[in-house]
C-alpha cells in the first residue's frame, strides 16, 4: 500500500546539492522536484536534506520567511520525501526547521487575488499531497519541532507519525482570525487530537503549549530545548536499527485498520501477522529470539 501510494505521486531523481545545517549528518544529497506549472524554480532551495546511517533529515530552510509553506517550499519538501523512498538504505525521516519558527503555514502573499484560483488550487492540492505522502511513506516520519507551528505548519506536525518538540514550542490554527478558516489543517489535527480540542483551536485560533499538545496527543514527547536533537535521534536510531520491511508493513497496516470497524480491523491485522511471519526478517527475528542472539536483518 505504501509503495503504491508513492508511485501514484511519482518519483524524482537526484539533483543539485546543498549543505544542510545539521552538522552530524554526512553523505549529502538533495533532489530537485518540479517547480510546477511550467515555471522554473528560482533562488535558493527552501529545504535541504542529508542522510546518514539510514536516517534522512529534511530541514525547512527559509527562516527569514518563518519557513512558510509556499508552493516552492511544498514542492521541495515533496521532492525530498519522495527521494529514493524505496531504497533499502532509508529507514526513517526526520523533518526539522531552521530558526525560531518551525513553520508559519501557507505563504499568504500567494493567496491574494493577484494570483488565479488555479494557482490557489495548486497550493492546497500540493500541500494535501505532501501530508498524504507522509502517511503513505514506507518508513516512519518524525517531526522535530523547536518553536511555533501554525496553520499548515501545525498540519505538518500532526501528519507525521511521531512528533518530538521542545518545551518552548507552541501550536495553533489561527486562520479564522484573518478570515481563512484552517479547513485543510483540520484534517490532520482532527485525526491527532480529540474533536473538542481541535474545534477549540480552529474556532478561536488560540495557541496551545507543547505540554498541552502532548496531553492531547498532538505530540509524542516534549523535552528541554537542549535535549531535542538528542532525544529525536535516539528514537530515529532505534527505528533505523530495525527491519525496514517489518516496520513498513506495520506502518501501512496501522493506518489501514484505523478507520475500520473492530471485526474488519482484526481480520485485516490477523492476515498481516501471517504475512509478517512469512517475511524473511519475520523468520529471522523469531529464530534469533529463540536462539538468544541478535537478529541480522535483510534491510
ROLOMI-322424 format. One line per field, with one value per residue: residue number from 1; residue in three letters; chain; y, z, x of N, C-alpha, C, O in turn. Coordinates in steps of 0.1 Angstrom, whole numbers, m for minus. Each point is the difference from the previous one (the first is absolute). Layout:
BEGIN
pos: [NUM  ...]
code: [ALA  ...]
unit: [A  ...]
n_yy: [Y  ...]
n_zz: [Z  ...]
n_xx: [X  ...]
ca_yy: [Y  ...]
ca_zz: [Z  ...]
ca_xx: [X  ...]
c_yy: [Y  ...]
c_zz: [Z  ...]
c_xx: [X  ...]
o_yy: [Y  ...]
o_zz: [Z  ...]
o_xx: [X  ...]
***
This chain:
BEGIN
pos: [1  2  3  4  5  6  7  8  9  10  11  12  13  14  15  16  17  18  19  20  21  22  23  24  25  26  27  28  29  30  31  32  33  34  35  36  37  38  39  40  41  42  43  44  45  46  47  48  49  50  51  52  53  54  55  56  57  58  59  60  61  62  63  64  65  66  67  68  69  70  71  72  73  74  75  76  77  78  79  80  81  82  83  84  85  86  87  88  89  90  91  92  93  94  95  96  97  98  99  100  101  102  103  104  105  106  107  108  109  110  111  112  113  114  115  116  117  118  119  120  121  122  123  124  125  126  127  128  129  130  131  132  133  134  135  136  137  138  139  140  141  142  143  144  145  146  147  148  149  150  151  152  153  154  155  156  157  158  159  160  161  162  163  164  165  166  167  168  169  170  171  172  173  174  175  176  177  178  179  180  181  182  183  184  185  186  187  188  189  190  191  192  193  194  195  196  197  198  199  200  201  202  203  204  205  206  207  208  209  210  211  212  213  214  215  216  217  218  219  220  221  222  223  224  225  226  227  228  229  230  231  232  233  234  235  236  237  238  239  240  241  242  243  244  245  246  247  248  249  250  251  252  253  254  255  256  257  258  259  260  261  262  263  264  265  266  267  268  269  270  271  272  273  274  275  276  277  278  279  280  281  282  283  284  285  286  287  288  289  290  291  292  293  294  295  296  297  298  299]
code: [UNK  UNK  UNK  UNK  UNK  UNK  UNK  UNK  UNK  UNK  UNK  UNK  UNK  UNK  UNK  UNK  UNK  UNK  UNK  UNK  UNK  UNK  UNK  UNK  UNK  UNK  UNK  UNK  UNK  UNK  UNK  UNK  UNK  UNK  UNK  UNK  UNK  UNK  UNK  UNK  UNK  UNK  UNK  UNK  UNK  UNK  UNK  UNK  UNK  UNK  UNK  UNK  UNK  UNK  UNK  UNK  UNK  UNK  UNK  UNK  UNK  UNK  UNK  UNK  UNK  UNK  UNK  UNK  UNK  UNK  UNK  UNK  UNK  UNK  UNK  UNK  UNK  UNK  UNK  UNK  UNK  UNK  UNK  UNK  UNK  UNK  UNK  UNK  UNK  UNK  UNK  UNK  UNK  UNK  UNK  UNK  UNK  UNK  UNK  UNK  UNK  UNK  UNK  UNK  UNK  UNK  UNK  UNK  UNK  UNK  UNK  UNK  UNK  UNK  UNK  UNK  UNK  UNK  UNK  UNK  UNK  UNK  UNK  UNK  UNK  UNK  UNK  UNK  UNK  UNK  UNK  UNK  UNK  UNK  UNK  UNK  UNK  UNK  UNK  UNK  UNK  UNK  UNK  UNK  UNK  UNK  UNK  UNK  UNK  UNK  UNK  UNK  UNK  UNK  UNK  UNK  UNK  UNK  UNK  UNK  UNK  UNK  UNK  UNK  UNK  UNK  UNK  UNK  UNK  UNK  UNK  UNK  UNK  UNK  UNK  UNK  UNK  UNK  UNK  UNK  UNK  UNK  UNK  UNK  UNK  UNK  UNK  UNK  UNK  UNK  UNK  UNK  UNK  UNK  UNK  UNK  UNK  UNK  UNK  UNK  UNK  UNK  UNK  UNK  UNK  UNK  UNK  UNK  UNK  UNK  UNK  UNK  UNK  UNK  UNK  UNK  UNK  UNK  UNK  UNK  UNK  UNK  UNK  UNK  UNK  UNK  UNK  UNK  UNK  UNK  UNK  UNK  UNK  UNK  UNK  UNK  UNK  UNK  UNK  UNK  UNK  UNK  UNK  UNK  UNK  UNK  UNK  UNK  UNK  UNK  UNK  UNK  UNK  UNK  UNK  UNK  UNK  UNK  UNK  UNK  UNK  UNK  UNK  UNK  UNK  UNK  UNK  UNK  UNK  UNK  UNK  UNK  UNK  UNK  UNK  UNK  UNK  UNK  UNK  UNK  UNK  UNK  UNK  UNK  UNK  UNK  UNK  UNK  UNK  UNK  UNK  UNK  UNK  UNK  UNK  UNK  UNK  UNK  UNK]
unit: [A  A  A  A  A  A  A  A  A  A  A  A  A  A  A  A  A  A  A  A  A  A  A  A  A  A  A  A  A  A  A  A  A  A  A  A  A  A  A  A  A  A  A  A  A  A  A  A  A  A  A  A  A  A  A  A  A  A  A  A  A  A  A  A  A  A  A  A  A  A  A  A  A  A  A  A  A  A  A  A  A  A  A  A  A  A  A  A  A  A  A  A  A  A  A  A  A  A  A  A  A  A  A  A  A  A  A  A  A  A  A  A  A  A  A  A  A  A  A  A  A  A  A  A  A  A  A  A  A  A  A  A  A  A  A  A  A  A  A  A  A  A  A  A  A  A  A  A  A  A  A  A  A  A  A  A  A  A  A  A  A  A  A  A  A  A  A  A  A  A  A  A  A  A  A  A  A  A  A  A  A  A  A  A  A  A  A  A  A  A  A  A  A  A  A  A  A  A  A  A  A  A  A  A  A  A  A  A  A  A  A  A  A  A  A  A  A  A  A  A  A  A  A  A  A  A  A  A  A  A  A  A  A  A  A  A  A  A  A  A  A  A  A  A  A  A  A  A  A  A  A  A  A  A  A  A  A  A  A  A  A  A  A  A  A  A  A  A  A  A  A  A  A  A  A  A  A  A  A  A  A  A  A  A  A  A  A  A  A  A  A  A  A  A  A  A  A  A  A]
n_yy: [m12  m10  m22  m14  m3  m14  m22  m4  m2  m23  m6  6  7  m15  12  19  5  m11  16  m20  10  m14  13  m3  15  m22  1  17  10  m3  4  m2  11  m12  11  m16  m16  m18  m3  15  m18  13  8  13  m16  m1  m13  m8  m8  m9  m9  m8  m14  5  12  m1  12  m1  11  3  2  0  m3  2  m21  2  2  21  m5  10  14  21  14  10  18  19  12  12  20  18  10  14  18  m6  9  m2  20  m16  14  m2  13  17  6  13  3  10  9  11  3  22  2  m11  8  15  m18  m2  m6  11  1  m19  10  11  18  3  m11  m13  2  7  22  14  1  14  21  7  6  20  18  4  11  22  14  5  17  19  8  13  17  m5  22  m10  9  7  3  13  m3  15  m4  20  m7  11  1  12  20  13  13  17  18  15  13  14  m12  11  1  7  1  19  0  0  m22  7  m2  2  5  11  m20  m15  m5  m18  m10  m7  m3  m3  8  14  21  11  4  15  22  5  2  23  14  1  m14  m11  m19  m20  m11  m12  m20  m18  m9  m13  m21  m6  14  m16  m2  6  15  22  12  7  19  17  0  21  0  m1  18  m1  13  m6  22  4  m2  22  15  10  16  21  12  10  18  20  8  10  20  17  2  14  m17  2  m18  m5  10  m7  m20  m1  7  m13  m16  7  6  m18  m6  15  2  m15  m12  1  m1  18  14  m7  7  21  7  m6  11  19  m4  m3  18  8  m10  8  18  8  20  m4  m7  16  14  m8  m1  20  5  m9  10  11  5  8  13  m17  22  m6  6]
n_zz: [0  17  m1  8  22  7  0  18  17  1  m18  19  m20  0  19  m6  m1  18  3  9  6  m13  17  17  m8  m4  m12  m2  7  m22  9  m21  16  m4  m17  m15  m5  1  22  m12  4  12  m8  18  0  m7  m16  21  m13  19  m11  17  m9  m22  7  m4  m6  7  m15  17  m22  11  10  m18  m9  14  m13  m7  7  m2  m15  0  14  m5  m14  10  10  m13  m8  15  m1  m17  9  m21  m9  m21  2  m10  m16  m13  16  m5  4  m6  13  m12  18  m20  14  2  m22  15  10  m16  m8  m3  m20  20  3  11  19  m8  4  14  18  m15  m9  m21  m3  m1  m19  m14  3  m5  m21  m7  5  m14  m19  1  1  m20  m11  9  m5  m19  12  m17  m4  18  6  m1  14  m13  18  m15  13  m10  10  m19  9  m18  9  5  m17  m3  13  m4  m16  13  m10  m7  21  m11  21  m11  17  m15  m1  m21  11  m22  9  m3  m10  17  9  m12  15  14  m3  22  m20  m12  5  m8  m21  m7  m4  m18  m13  2  m8  23  m3  19  2  m9  9  18  m3  m4  18  11  m7  15  6  m11  22  4  17  m5  m9  15  11  m14  7  8  22  m11  m10  22  m15  17  3  21  5  m5  m1  19  8  m9  6  19  m1  m4  17  16  m3  5  21  m5  6  m16  m7  14  m1  m16  3  13  m9  m15  10  6  m16  m5  15  m4  m22  4  m12  18  m4  m6  16  12  m9  2  19  1  m12  10  15  m8  m5  18  7  m13  13  m19  m6  m14  m21  m15  m7  m16  m22  m11  m7  m19  m19  4  m18  m4  2  m14  6  m6  15]
n_xx: [8  13  5  m15  0  16  m4  m13  14  4  12  10  6  18  1  m9  22  m8  15  4  m19  m11  6  m15  m15  m1  20  15  m18  m1  m20  6  m11  m19  8  0  m16  14  m7  12  12  m13  19  5  15  m22  8  1  17  m5  18  m12  15  0  18  m22  18  m21  13  m13  2  m19  20  14  1  17  18  1  m21  20  m8  9  m9  m19  2  4  m17  m14  8  m2  m20  m3  9  0  m18  5  8  12  7  m18  9  14  m21  17  m18  16  8  1  17  m3  5  m13  m18  7  10  m22  8  0  22  3  m2  18  m12  17  m7  11  m20  3  2  m17  m10  9  m6  m20  m1  9  m12  m17  5  4  m18  m8  9  m6  m21  0  7  14  5  9  m20  22  m17  14  m13  5  m18  2  m19  5  m21  4  3  m17  m7  13  m3  m16  10  11  17  17  m7  18  m7  6  14  17  m1  m3  m20  4  m20  20  1  m6  20  6  m13  16  m22  5  m8  12  3  m18  6  16  m4  m13  18  2  m15  2  m17  m5  12  m5  m18  7  10  m14  m9  15  4  m15  17  11  m4  22  2  m3  17  15  m3  4  22  m1  1  20  8  1  10  14  m3  6  m22  m4  17  7  m12  4  18  m4  m13  8  12  m13  m8  13  m5  m17  m13  16  12  17  20  14  10  19  19  12  13  20  15  12  16  17  5  17  m15  m12  m22  m11  m7  m18  m20  m8  m9  m22  m15  m8  m17  m21  m13  m12  m19  m17  m5  9  m8  m16  4  5  m17  m14  6  m3  m22  m8  6  m19  m13  21  m19  m4  0  m21  m15]
ca_yy: [12  12  2  4  14  8  m1  8  14  1  2  9  m5  10  12  8  m2  11  m5  2  5  m11  m3  m14  m9  1  m6  9  m2  9  m3  11  m3  10  13  0  8  5  11  m5  3  11  3  m11  m11  2  m11  m7  m13  m8  m13  m8  m12  m3  11  12  12  11  13  12  9  14  6  14  0  m8  m14  m1  m11  5  m11  m4  m8  m12  m9  m4  m10  m12  m7  m7  m11  m10  m4  m14  m5  m14  m4  m8  7  10  m7  9  14  10  13  10  14  10  12  m1  m4  m12  5  9  m4  4  14  7  8  m8  m2  12  m1  2  m13  m5  m11  m12  0  m3  m15  m7  1  m9  m14  m4  m2  m12  m11  m2  m6  m14  m7  m3  m12  m11  m3  m13  1  10  14  6  15  5  14  9  13  2  m7  5  m2  m11  m5  m9  m12  m8  m7  m10  m10  m8  m12  3  14  4  14  6  6  13  m1  1  m5  7  0  14  5  7  14  8  m3  m11  m11  m10  m12  m12  m4  m7  m15  m7  3  m8  m14  m1  4  m1  10  13  7  5  10  12  6  5  11  11  3  2  m10  m8  m2  m13  m9  m3  m8  m13  m6  m3  m10  5  m3  m12  3  14  0  13  4  m5  m14  m3  m8  m13  m8  m4  m9  m13  m7  m3  m10  m12  m5  m3  m13  m11  m4  10  m6  m3  13  5  m7  5  13  0  m7  8  10  m7  m5  10  3  m11  m4  m9  m13  2  3  m12  m9  6  m1  m15  m4  7  m7  m11  5  4  m13  m6  8  m4  6  m5  m13  3  5  m11  m9  6  0  m14  m3  10  8  12  m3  7  4  1  14]
ca_zz: [0  0  m13  m11  2  m4  m15  m6  0  m9  7  m6  1  8  m7  5  14  9  14  11  13  9  m1  2  m11  m12  m12  m4  m12  m1  m12  m5  m6  m10  5  m2  m10  m10  5  6  14  1  13  9  2  14  9  m2  5  1  5  5  8  m2  5  m9  7  m9  8  m5  0  m4  12  m2  m3  11  m6  m6  m10  m14  m10  m2  12  m1  m11  5  10  m7  m7  10  6  m10  m4  3  10  0  3  12  8  8  11  7  m4  10  m6  10  m6  5  6  12  m5  m8  m12  2  m9  m14  m3  m3  m12  m11  1  m3  m13  m10  m6  m5  8  m3  8  14  0  0  13  9  m5  3  14  4  m5  9  12  m2  m2  13  5  m9  m2  6  13  9  m1  13  0  11  0  9  m3  m3  m12  m1  m12  m8  8  9  m8  m3  13  2  m10  2  8  14  1  13  1  11  9  m4  m12  1  m12  m2  m14  2  m12  2  4  m12  m9  m8  9  m2  m3  m3  13  8  m3  8  14  5  1  10  13  1  m8  7  0  m14  m4  7  m7  m13  2  7  m5  11  0  11  3  m3  10  m4  m12  5  8  m9  m10  m12  1  6  11  2  7  m1  m13  m2  m1  m11  m10  6  2  m13  m6  7  m6  m14  m1  3  m12  m11  4  m1  m13  m8  m5  11  4  m11  0  12  m2  m10  5  11  m6  m7  9  9  m3  m1  12  8  m6  m12  4  4  m11  m8  7  1  m13  0  8  m8  m10  7  3  m12  m4  4  12  10  4  6  14  9  3  8  14  6  1  9  m7  m7  m14  m12  m10  m14  m3]
ca_xx: [m8  8  7  m10  m4  11  0  m11  4  12  13  10  13  9  4  12  2  1  4  m10  5  1  14  4  m3  8  m6  m10  m7  m12  m7  m7  m13  m4  m4  m14  m7  9  8  12  3  9  6  5  m9  m5  3  12  m2  12  m3  11  m3  m15  m9  0  m5  m5  m1  m7  12  m4  m5  m4  m15  m6  m2  m14  m1  m2  0  13  3  m8  6  13  m2  m5  11  9  m7  0  14  4  m9  0  14  1  9  m8  m8  m8  1  m2  m3  3  m1  9  m6  m9  m14  0  m7  m11  m11  1  5  m13  2  m4  m14  m8  m7  9  2  m12  m6  8  12  m4  m4  13  6  m7  1  14  1  m7  9  11  m5  m4  13  6  m7  1  14  3  7  m5  4  0  1  8  m5  6  m6  m14  m5  m14  m8  5  12  m6  m5  12  4  m11  0  11  m3  5  3  7  0  6  m10  m3  m8  m14  m7  m13  m7  m6  m5  m13  2  2  m10  3  m1  10  m7  9  7  m9  0  10  m2  m11  4  11  m5  m15  m8  m3  13  2  m9  3  12  m4  m10  5  13  10  10  2  14  5  m5  m14  0  3  m11  m11  3  7  14  4  10  5  13  6  6  13  m1  m9  7  5  m12  m6  10  m1  m12  4  10  m7  m8  10  6  m10  m3  m8  m12  m10  m5  m8  m12  m8  m5  m11  m11  m5  m9  m11  m10  m6  m14  m9  m7  8  1  7  14  7  2  11  13  4  7  13  10  4  10  13  7  6  11  14  4  m9  5  13  m2  m5  11  11  m5  0  14  6  10  m6  m4  7  m11  3  0]
c_yy: [12  3  4  14  10  0  8  14  1  2  9  m4  11  12  7  m1  14  m5  3  6  m11  m5  m15  m9  2  m7  8  m5  11  m4  12  m4  10  13  2  10  7  11  m6  4  10  2  m12  m10  2  m11  m6  m14  m7  m14  m7  m11  m2  11  12  11  11  12  11  12  14  8  15  1  m9  m14  m2  m11  6  m12  m5  m9  m14  m10  m5  m11  m13  m8  m7  m12  m12  m6  m14  m6  m15  m6  m8  7  11  m7  10  14  9  13  11  14  8  12  m2  m4  m13  2  8  m3  6  14  8  9  m8  m2  12  m2  5  m13  m6  m11  m13  m1  m4  m15  m8  0  m10  m14  m5  m3  m13  m12  m3  m7  m15  m9  m4  m13  m12  m4  m13  1  10  14  7  16  3  15  8  14  m1  m8  4  m4  m13  m5  m9  m13  m9  m8  m11  m11  m10  m12  2  15  3  15  5  7  15  1  3  m2  7  m1  13  6  8  15  10  m3  m12  m13  m11  m14  m12  m4  m8  m15  m7  2  m8  m15  m2  3  m1  11  13  8  6  12  13  7  7  12  12  5  1  m12  m9  m3  m15  m11  m3  m9  m15  m7  m4  m9  6  m3  m14  2  15  0  14  3  m7  m15  m5  m9  m14  m10  m5  m10  m14  m8  m4  m11  m14  m6  m4  m14  m12  m4  9  m7  m2  14  6  m7  4  13  1  m6  8  11  m6  m4  11  3  m11  m3  m11  m13  0  3  m12  m10  5  m3  m14  m5  7  m8  m13  4  3  m12  m6  8  m7  5  m4  m13  2  5  m11  m10  6  1  m14  m4  9  7  12  m3  7  2  0  14  8]
c_zz: [0  m13  m11  2  m5  m15  m6  m1  m9  9  m8  2  8  m9  6  16  8  14  10  12  10  0  2  m12  m12  m12  m5  m13  0  m13  m4  m6  m10  6  m2  m10  m10  5  5  15  1  14  8  2  15  9  m3  6  0  6  5  8  m1  5  m9  8  m11  9  m8  2  m4  13  m1  m4  10  m5  m5  m11  m13  m9  m3  12  0  m10  4  10  m6  m7  10  6  m10  m4  5  11  2  3  13  10  9  10  7  m5  12  m8  11  m8  6  6  11  m3  m8  m13  3  m8  m14  m1  m5  m13  m13  m1  m2  m14  m12  m7  m4  9  m4  8  15  2  0  13  10  m4  3  14  4  m5  10  13  m2  m3  13  5  m8  m2  7  13  9  m2  13  m2  12  1  12  m3  m4  m13  m1  m14  m7  7  11  m6  m3  12  2  m10  2  9  15  0  14  m1  12  9  m3  m12  4  m13  m1  m14  0  m13  1  3  m12  m11  m9  10  m4  m3  m3  12  9  m3  8  15  6  1  10  14  1  m7  6  1  m14  m3  8  m7  m13  1  6  m6  11  1  13  2  m4  9  m2  m12  3  6  m10  m11  m13  0  7  13  0  8  1  m13  m2  m1  m13  m11  5  1  m13  m7  7  m5  m14  m1  4  m12  m11  3  m3  m15  m8  m5  11  5  m10  0  12  m2  m9  6  11  m5  m7  10  8  m4  0  13  7  m7  m13  3  5  m11  m9  7  3  m12  m1  8  m7  m10  6  4  m12  m5  4  14  12  6  7  14  9  3  8  15  6  3  9  m6  m7  m14  m10  m10  m14  m5  13]
c_xx: [9  7  m9  m4  11  0  m11  4  12  13  9  14  8  3  11  0  1  3  m12  7  1  14  4  m2  9  m7  m11  m8  m11  m6  m9  m13  m4  m5  m15  m5  10  9  13  1  11  5  4  m11  m5  1  14  m1  14  m3  12  m6  m15  m9  2  m6  m4  m2  m7  10  m3  m4  m4  m15  m7  m4  m14  m1  m5  m1  13  5  m6  6  13  m1  m5  11  10  m6  0  14  3  m8  0  14  0  9  m7  m8  m9  3  m3  m3  2  1  11  m8  m10  m14  1  m6  m12  m12  2  5  m12  2  m4  m15  m9  m6  9  4  m13  m5  7  13  m3  m3  13  7  m6  1  14  2  m6  8  11  m5  m3  13  7  m6  3  15  4  9  m6  5  m2  1  8  m3  7  m5  m14  m4  m15  m6  6  13  m4  m5  12  4  m11  0  12  m3  4  4  7  2  8  m11  m3  m10  m15  m7  m14  m5  m7  m7  m13  2  3  m10  3  1  9  m7  9  9  m9  m1  10  m2  m11  2  11  m4  m15  m7  m2  13  3  m9  2  12  m5  m9  6  14  11  10  m1  15  4  m6  m15  m1  4  m12  m12  4  6  14  2  8  3  12  5  7  13  1  m8  7  4  m12  m6  9  m1  m12  4  10  m6  m8  9  7  m9  m2  m9  m13  m11  m6  m10  m14  m9  m6  m12  m13  m7  m10  m12  m11  m7  m15  m10  m7  9  2  9  15  7  2  12  13  4  7  14  10  4  11  13  8  7  12  13  4  m9  5  14  m2  m5  11  10  m5  1  15  8  12  m7  m4  8  m11  5  1  0]
o_yy: [10  11  9  7  10  11  6  7  12  4  0  m5  11  m1  m6  m3  10  m9  10  m3  2  m9  m4  m11  12  m3  m4  m6  5  m3  6  m8  10  0  8  11  11  6  m9  10  m2  m3  m12  4  1  1  2  m2  1  m1  1  2  m4  m1  6  m1  4  0  2  3  6  4  5  11  m5  m6  m10  m2  m2  m11  m13  m10  m10  m12  m11  m10  m11  m12  m11  m10  m11  m10  m3  m7  m5  m12  5  m4  5  m9  m4  3  m2  4  m1  1  m1  3  m12  m3  0  m3  m4  7  3  9  m2  3  6  m6  0  m9  0  0  4  m6  m9  m10  m8  m6  m10  m10  m7  m9  m12  m9  m7  m10  m11  m9  m8  m11  m11  m9  m11  m10  m3  m11  9  1  m1  4  m4  7  m4  8  m10  0  m4  m2  m11  m12  m10  m11  m12  m12  m12  m11  m11  1  m4  6  m3  6  m7  2  6  11  m2  0  2  m3  0  12  10  8  12  3  m2  m3  m3  m9  m11  m11  m8  m8  m10  m9  m6  m7  m12  m6  m2  11  11  13  12  10  11  12  11  9  12  12  4  m11  4  0  m8  m11  m12  m9  m9  m11  m10  m4  m8  m1  m5  m7  6  m7  9  m10  m4  m5  m12  m11  m10  m11  m12  m10  m10  m12  m11  m9  m10  m11  m10  m6  m11  7  3  5  2  0  5  7  2  3  6  5  0  1  6  1  m3  1  2  4  m5  m5  m8  m6  m2  m7  m8  m4  m3  m7  m7  m1  m4  m7  m2  0  m6  m5  m6  m7  0  m2  m6  m5  0  m3  m7  m2  m1  m6  m1  0  1  m8  11  m9  3  3  13]
o_zz: [m8  m4  m8  m10  m5  m6  m11  m9  m4  12  m13  11  3  m12  6  6  m6  4  m1  2  11  m9  m8  m1  m3  1  m2  m8  10  m10  9  m10  m2  11  6  m2  m5  m9  8  4  m6  10  m6  1  9  12  m11  8  m9  8  m5  8  11  m2  m2  6  m8  10  m11  11  m8  0  8  3  m3  4  1  m7  m4  3  m1  m2  2  2  m4  0  4  1  m3  3  4  m6  11  9  10  0  10  12  9  m3  5  m4  8  m9  10  m11  12  m4  3  9  m10  m11  9  0  m4  9  m11  m6  m10  m9  3  m7  m11  m11  5  8  9  4  6  9  6  4  6  8  5  4  9  8  3  5  9  4  1  5  5  m6  11  7  m5  m4  6  m7  11  m8  11  m7  3  m9  8  m9  6  m2  2  5  0  m2  3  4  m5  8  9  m10  10  m10  10  m5  6  m5  11  m11  10  m10  1  0  m7  m3  1  m12  m11  5  m12  8  4  2  8  9  7  8  11  7  3  10  m10  m1  m6  0  m1  m5  m5  m1  m3  m8  m3  1  m3  m3  10  m9  m3  m4  1  m1  m6  m2  3  m8  m9  m11  8  10  m10  11  m8  m7  m11  m3  m2  m4  m7  m3  m1  m5  m6  m2  m4  m8  m6  m3  m7  m9  1  m9  5  1  m2  2  3  m2  m1  4  3  m2  2  5  m1  m3  5  10  m2  10  m6  m1  m2  m6  m4  m1  m4  m6  0  0  m5  m3  1  m2  m6  m2  1  m9  11  8  11  12  10  9  12  12  9  9  12  10  1  6  0  m7  3  m7  m3  m9  0]
o_xx: [m3  1  3  m1  m3  3  2  m5  3  m1  m1  3  m5  1  9  m10  4  m6  m6  12  6  3  8  6  5  m12  m11  6  m4  7  m6  0  7  m5  m6  5  m3  7  0  m5  11  m7  m1  m12  8  m4  5  m9  7  m10  11  m10  m6  m12  11  m11  9  m7  3  3  8  m11  m8  m6  m11  m10  m6  10  m12  3  2  6  6  1  4  8  4  1  4  7  1  1  2  5  m2  2  m5  1  5  m8  m11  11  m9  8  m7  m4  4  m11  m3  m8  7  6  m8  m10  11  m2  m5  m10  m3  m5  m12  3  m4  5  m11  7  2  4  7  3  1  5  7  1  1  6  5  1  3  7  2  0  5  7  1  2  m6  1  m7  12  m11  8  m3  5  0  6  m7  8  m8  8  0  4  6  1  m2  3  4  m4  m1  m10  m7  5  m6  5  0  m11  m9  m3  m4  7  m7  7  m13  m3  m3  m9  m2  2  m7  10  2  1  m2  2  5  m3  m3  1  1  m8  3  5  m7  5  2  m1  3  5  m2  0  5  0  m5  3  11  m4  m6  8  m9  m3  m4  m9  m6  m3  m6  m9  3  6  m8  m1  1  1  m4  4  3  11  m1  m6  m2  1  m4  m5  2  2  m3  m2  4  1  m2  5  5  6  m11  m11  m12  m12  m10  m10  m12  m11  m11  m11  m12  m11  m10  m12  m11  m8  m12  4  9  12  9  9  12  10  9  10  12  9  9  12  12  10  11  12  11  7  1  5  4  1  3  8  5  2  6  9  5  3  12  11  m12  8  6  m4  12  8  0]
***
